[in-house]
Amino acid sequence: MNRILKYTEALNEALCEEMDRDPYITVFGQDVGELGGLWGMTKGIKARFGQHRIIEAPICESTMVGMSLGASLNGVKLLIDIQRIEFLLLGMSALVNEIAKFHYLTEGQAYQGVVIHSTTGALGGSGPQHSQSLESLFTHIPGLKVILPSSAFEGKGLLKSALRSRDPILFFDHVLLNFTKSTVPLADYTLPLTQARMVKLGTELTLLSNSHMLYRIENLLPEIARLGIDIELIDLRCIAPIDMPSIVKSVKKTGRLVIIHDPCKLGGYGQQIISHLMEFEFGALKHPPVLLGSKHFPIPHAPDLQREIFVSDKLILSTLALLSCKKNLKLP
């Protein structure tokens, strides 16, 4: 049986199911109790599981992140809810120097089943300090998994897998996904954290994306089909590690690659994918890979200026038309 759920409803359901399954899973964050989280992910959980498993955190992200390591070493799995990805920067010392390395430092004797949940991306006029897509920063840190769901279905399955994992995981929602819905099975299910998802088979070019950008591209598929462009669309659920075998297999078939992501093009994880292909799979490419990402500039408050920073639908369509040798198509 399937239902249509909002993105946050799917996360809430995943969290409730896993807290029923594992009595040691505990939520620690700001406004996670009575308010139910900034977007409703923890709505009703305090009433259901009690205040000892849904704990209000101080406004101190360094403490929140540090406590997650201590809890995990004592058998408690904390889901740390940090409202914005920018706030996670305040906990970088514990995250980078302790959580990401503790398994290595203990020669495999200690695992940190830590899940840090946060929100990325821009919504309206939130300005340069609350609109950033900083997920690429964390791909540079060995020992962390970085997950970005693209729908309510993906969000529930991936969150359940993250809560069952023994690895430290960063679980980032794009803020605009909170306004989306998708079909979610009633039956229990999980999804592989580090395996890319084949969304659509195609022959002309490979298109890689994830998170809300993947959601946007899926909505553009009818227009892409109308233009006669046969893309192979892949959802990068995980950007650390990146499922390179799936990407290479697709590129060897199509010979062309477009990567579209929300983070800045400069230093974005898309560049790592292109670097790998150019170094190890150069012979498979019929055309230089193309990367579309945000411009390297602070996110403005004004919506008109914001649109100059982010990748537009028109740019996506024109890029696909160019690489598929249909550059003379009349675009909307």
N, C-alpha and C positions, 0 to 999 in steps of 0.2 A: 504494500500500500504506500502511495506517495502523497505528500502534501506540498503546498506552496508555503515556504517560510521566508520571512525576512532574514537578512544576513545575521543580525544580532540574535534573533530567535534561534537560529541554528546553532550558534556558539553557546547560547544559554542551555540548550538541550544537550549538547555534547558535554558541557561542564557538569550538569546535573547527573547525567548517566555515568560519567566517570567518577564523580564523587560518591555515587551509590556503590559503584564497583570497588573503589579503593578508599577505605576510611582515612587514609593518611594524606589525601589530596586536600590542600587548604588554599584559600584565596587570600591574598594580602595586597591591599591597594587603597587608594584614596577614593572615597565616595562609593565603595563597592557594597556597602551594607544596605542602609535604608533607601538610598537613592537608586541602588541597583546598577551602579556603573554609569559612566558618562553617556553611553549609548544603549544601556539596558542589558549588557551581557550577563550581569549577576543579579538580575531582577528576580526577587522571590527566593534567592538562595539562602539568605540569612534566616528567614522564617522556616525554611525547610531543614537546614542543616545545623543551625545554631551559631552563636557568635564566636564559638571556639574554632569554627572552620571558615568563617568569613570575617576577616580581621581588618579594621580600619588602620591604615598606615599613617605615620607622620609625614608631613610634607618635606621629605628628605630622601631623595632617590638613592643616594649613596648608601644609606642605611637599609633601604628596601632590598637593593641588589645584594649587598653583603649578607643580610640575614638569610637570603635564599640559599646561599652556599652552606651556612651553618645548619640550616634546617635539613637540607638534603643529606648531609653527613650524619644526621641523627634519625634518618628514616622518614622524614616528613617531606612530601613533595609540595613545594609552594608554587602556585601560579601567581606571579607578580604582575599586577595590572598597573602599567604606567600610561598615563593618559595621552601623552604625545611623545613621539620618537625623539624630539629635541630634549625632553626631560631625562631620557635615558643617558644622555651625555654626562649627566652629573654622577652617574654610577659607573663610569668607564674604568676606574682603577680596579674595583672588585671584579668587574666583568672580564676585563682583558688580562689582568695579572693573576687572578685567582680562579674564577669559574672556568674559563676557557682552558686552563693549564693544569687543573688539579688532578685529573685522570692521568696525565703524563707524569706529573711530579711524584705521584704515588705509585708509579710503575704499574698502573692498571688496577690497583687495589681499591680505589675509591671512584665511584660514579656520582655525578651530580645531576639528578633528575630534576632540573630546573627549567621552568617554562616562563619566559618573560614576554608578556603580551603588551603590545602598544599600537598606536595609530600613526600612520604616515600619510603624506599627501596634503593637498590644498582643498579647502572648502571656503567659497566666498571670499570675503575680504579679511581673512585672518592675519594677513601680513607676513613679513619675512621670518618671524620667529616661531610661527605656528602653522606653517604651510609647506614644510620641506619634506622631501623624499630622500632620507639619509641612509637607506638600507645598504647602499653600496659600501659605506664605511665599514660595516661589520663583516663583509666578505673577506676582508684582509686579515682577519684574526683567526689563526688556526685553533680548532677545537670547538667552534660554534657551528650550529646549523641555523640557517636563516630561511624561514618559510613565509611565503606570500600567497594566500589563497586568492581565488578569482571569483568565487560565488558562494552562496549559502551552502550548497552541496559540498563543495570543496572545503569550505571553512569547517564544517562539522567533522568531516572525515579526517582532516589533517589535525585538528585540535585534539581529537580522541587519540590519534597516533602519537602526537607530541606528549600528551599526558601519560602515555604508557611507556615512553622512551626513557632510557637511562642516561641520555646525553643532554647537555645544556642547549636549549632551543630558544631562538628569538622568533616570535610569531607576530608578524606585522599585518594589520588590516589597513587597507587604504580607506580613508575617511568616507569617500563616496560610496563604498560598498555597503555602508550602513543604510543606504536608501534603495538597495536592490533586493530582489526576491528570486528564488529559484526552487525547483522541485527537489525535495529531500525525502528519502525513504523513511518509513517508520521503523523498519528493521535495523538492527545494529550493524554498523559497518565502519571500517577504517580505510584510510588511503595511504599509500607508500609515501613517506616524507621526501625521499631524495630522487624519486623517479618522475621525470617529466611526463606530461599527459598529452597524448595525441588527440587534438580537438577535431582536426579535419585532414584527410588525406588529399594530396595534390601532386602535381608534376612540374609546374613552371618555376616555383620558387618556395623557399622555406621561410616562414615568418615566425619569429620567436617573440613572446611577450609573457606577461603575467599580471596578477593583481587586477586593479580596476582598468588598466590599459587593455588587458586581455578581454575583459567584459565589453569594453567599447568596440574592440575589433570584431568580436562575435556579433555585435549588433550591426556592424558594417558588412557582414558576409553577404547579405542579399545584394547590396550595391556592388561589391567586389565581383560577385557572380555575374551581375548584369553587364559589367564591363568586360566580361570574358576572361578574367584573370584567375587562373587555377592555382591557388596557394595551398601549401601544406602548413597548417597552423599548429604550433606546439605551445603548450602552457608550461612555463618554467615554474613549477610549484616551489622549488628550492633553488636558491642562488648561492648557497654554500653548504655542501658541495654542489657543483653544477653537473647535471646529467649529460656529460659530453658525448658518450656513446650514442645516445638517441639523436643528438644534434648532428653528429658526423654522419650517421646512417641516412638521415633525411637530406643533408646537403649533398652527399654523394649521389643521391637520386635526382635532385632538382638542379644542382649546380649553382644556385643563387641563394643568397641569404639576406634577409632584412630583420633587424632587431629593433624593437620599439619598447622603450621603458620610460617610466616617470622620472627617475633620478636624472641629474645632469649628465649630459653626454660625456663631458670631460671627467674621467675617473670612474665612470659607471661600469657596472659589472658586464655590460655588453662588450666593452673593449677587451675584457679578458677572453671572452668567447671568440671574438675576431682574431685576437693574437694567437690563440691555439690553432685555429683553422689555417691562418696564413703560415704558421710555422710547420704544422704537421700534415695538413690536408690541402695544400696549395693546388695540387693537380686536380682536385675535384671541383674547383671553382671556375665557372664560366665568366664571372663578373666579380669585381671587388665587392666584399660585403658592405652593407649600408647600415649605419646605426642612427636611429632617431631618438633623441632625448631632450630634456629641458635645456634651455640656454643657461650658460654659466653666469647667473645673475641672481641677486636676492629677489625673492618673490614679492612683487608689489601688492599693496592693498587694493588698488583700483582694478576692477574686473577687466576693463579694456586692456590695461597693461599686462595683467596676468596672461591674457590670451596670446600676447606676444612672446611669452616665456615657454609655454607648454606646446606640445605637439598637437596640431589640429587634425581633424578628420580629412580635410582637403589635402594636407601634406601627406598623410598616410596613403590616400588613394593615388595621388600623383606619383609618389615614390614607387608604389607597386606597379603602376602602369609603365613607368620608365624601365624598371628592371625586367618586366615581362615583355619588353619590346612592343608595348602598346602606348607609346608616349603621345600619340596623336589623338587619343581618346578625349572626348568632350566630357569634362568632369563637372559635377554639380558645384 
